[in-house]
């Protein structure tokens, strides 16, 4: 009878030279090992070993079959090792959806921390509006979403782990008229925040409709640096933008809107060590902001 168990026994016999030593290596009784080897030889139609005193010597059939048996045993070892890596979060794949603010502020450092821990996980990232990402999560197209959850509860089909709240901040280009005291109402805003959310939580001045809406904060920052738009962004995003672009912070109250980022996954999704490890990275960095 051919099986992984008998293949291991065959390889152990070839390596140790005796049935007694092979049985001890595999932690089986010698009678059981003798029976398994006899069944394997019957299945293959010939003897795999001949005796030379107390030792087992490969026959021509045994010489031909040994490389295949070694390959089978090694493939089984590789499969077991890969399964352990998947379980420990060292290997696998994560389909991640991120809102614009998370993509710009937390994602780079979270990914860096995740991979610095020695993992070999394929990470596929999709950015977009929170509602669209959550819908894709429900359809099974994403494994994890990190985005603004608003004030809504996730519902029984989703598990939600909140990150620290974020308030909005404003910035303009150096030399902007608003820095000299001109009324903010005179300038359009540039933002990734959905206009509907801003209408729910008006800005601290009588601002009109957004002049630029884009889910890429780097694009928004470049546009604001060469125009009179006022950039609106969550504070962690703004901190990065001010460090990387020629922008000046506006020290004014922006809005009562609070961005509530959260880690969201399907409640019925299989447990994933890789997902849990990535969540831990986001959580650590979110609390450090």
N, C-alpha and C positions, 0 to 999 in steps of 0.2 A: 504494500500500500504506500503510495507516494503522498507525502505531506511535509509541511515545514518541520514537524517534529522529527521525522525520519531523516530528512536532509541534514538537520543539525547533528543527529546521531552519526550519520555517515561521515560528515566532516570531522567530528570529534574523534571517531575511530581512526581516520587517516592521519590526524594530527598527533594523537597520543600513541598510536601503535598497538593498543590493547583495548578489548571490549570493557575490561574492568575499569580502566582509567577514564574511558569515554563515558561510562555510566556514572562514575563519580563526578565528572565535570558537569554533566547535565542533571545531576541529583535525581537519578532514577535507579531502580534496582537492576542488578545484572540480568536476572531472568527476563525482565521487561525489555531491556535493551537487546538481548539475544532474540527475543520474539519479534521486535520491531525491525531489526536488521534482516531477519529471515523473510519477513513480509515484504520488505523493500526489494530484496533480491528476487523474490518470486514475481513481483510486479514488473521488474525490469527484464526478467527472463534469463538471469545468469548470476553467478557469484561476483561480488564486488571485491572480496578479499580471499586470499589463501593464507594458510598458516605457515609460518617459518619459525618453528620452535614455539615460543610463547607470544610471538608478535604477529600482527596482521600486516600482510603485504598486499598492496592493490593489484588486482588482476588487470588485464587489458581493458575490460569493461569498466572497472573501477577508475582507472586512469582517465578514460573518456568522460565518465559521468561526474568526476570530482569538480572540475571547473564550473559546471552548471549548478551543482549543489552549493558551492561556495557563493556563487552569484545570488542564488535564491536566499541563502542565509543573510548575506550582506544587505540585500534589498529589504529584508524583514527588519534588520537592525536600523537601516536608514528610515524606514517607515515609522518605527517606534520612536526614533529620535525626533523626527519631524512632528509627530503627534505631541511629544513632550514640549517641543518649542512652541507649537500652537497653543497648548494649554497654558504655558507660562507667559505667553504674550511676546515671545522672542521672534515669532514668525507668523505670517498670515497676511490678511488684507483688511483694510478699513476704508469704507466709503464715507467720507466726512463732508457734511454740509455746514458752511459758516456764513453768518451774516457779514455785511461789509465791515462793521466796526471790529468784529472778532478777527476777520481775515487780516486787517491791517495792524491791530494792536497785539492780540494774544497769540495768534496762530504761529508766527515765525518762531517765537521763543518756546512755545509749547512743543512744536515739532522738533526744535533743537534739543530740548530737554528729553523728549521721548527717545530720540535716536542716540543721544549720548549715553543712554543706559544699555546700549549694546543690542538693540532689537533689530531684527531683519523683517520688517513689516512693510508691505506696499500700501502707501497712503494715497488715496485719490481724493482730491478736494474739489468741491463745487461751491461757488459763492452765489448768493442771491438773497431775495427777500425771505424773511423768516417764515411767512405763511406758505410760500411755495416749497421751501425746504422741508417743512414739517409734513406737507402733503406727500412729498416724495418719500419721506421716512415711513409714513403709513403704508405706502405702496410697496415697501421693501426695496426701494431703489437706493436708499442710504442706510448706513448703520448707526450713525450718530450725527446729531445736529447741535451746533453751538451758535446760538443767536439770541436776539432780543425776544424774550417770551411775552413781553408786555405785562398786562395785569391779569391775563387769562390763566386759568388752571389747565394743566395738560390733558386731563380726562383719564379714564381708566385704562385706555389702550396705550398710554405713553407714560414713561417715568421721567420726571423732571428734577434735576439737581441745580438749584440756583447758584449763581456766582454773585459776587458783590455788585450792588447797584452802581450805576454810572450817571453822573449829571452832565449836561451839555455845556460846552464852552464855545467861544467865538474868537475868530482871528481875522486879520486883514493883512494886506501887503504893507511893507514899510512906506511911509509917506502918504498913506490913505487919508482922505479928508476927514474921516471920522476920528482919527487920532488927534486932529486939531480942533475937534468939537463940533463938526457938522452933524446934523441929526441923522441917526441911523435909519430912520424911515425913508431917507432919500436913496438907499442902496438895496439892490436885490441880494438875496442870500443864495449860497451854494451849499447843498447838503445831500446826504444819502438817506436821511430820515424821510420816510414816506410822507408826502404832503398831508395826507389824512391824519396822521399822528400829530403833526404840527398844528393842525386846525383844532384838535382836541386840547392841546396844551400850547396856547399862543406864546409867541416870543415876548420878551419884556419890552418891546417897542412895537409900534404899529407897522409891522412888516407886511409887504404884499406877498403874492405868490412867489415861490422860489424861482430864481432866474436860471439856476442850474441844478438838476437832480441827477446824480450819478452814483452808482454803488462802488466806485473805485476812489478811495480817498486820495491816492496819489494824483490822480487826474484832477480831482477837485482842487487840491493844493496848488498844482501848476496853473490851473485856470485862474485861481484867486490871486496868485502872485503877479499876474499881468493884467488884472482888471480891478474894478472897484467893488466886486462882490464881497459879501461878508460870509466867511466860512463858518458853518455850524457843525460841530462834531462832538461825540462823547469825550469826556476829559482824558481818558487813557489814549485815545486816538490823537487828540489834539497835542498831547505831550510829545508824541512821536513826530507829528507833523511840524511842530515848532522847532524840533531838534534837526529835522532833515530838510526843511525848506525855509526860504526867506519870507517869514511871516511874523506878524506881531500880534500878541494876545490882546483882546479887547476886555478890559476889566469891568464888565457889566454883567448883571444878572441876565441869563439867557432865556430860561423857560422853566416851568414847573415840571416839564417832562423828565422822567427818570427812566433811563434805559435799564432793563432788567435782564441781563444775559443769563442763559441757563444751558446746561448740558441736557440734551433730550434724546431718549432712545425708546424703542418699542418695548412695552412691558413684557411681551411674549417672545422677545428675541432671545436666542440662546446666550448663555453666559459666555463672555469673551474676555480673556485675560488681557489681550491687547487693547480692547476698547476701555477696560477699566484702568489700565495703565495710562492711556492717553487722557482719560477724564481726570485722573489724579494730577497729571501735568498741568492741564488747564486750571484745575482747582487751586493748585499751589501758586501759580503765577497770577491768577485772578485775585487771590487774597493779598498778594504782595503789591498790587497796584496802589 
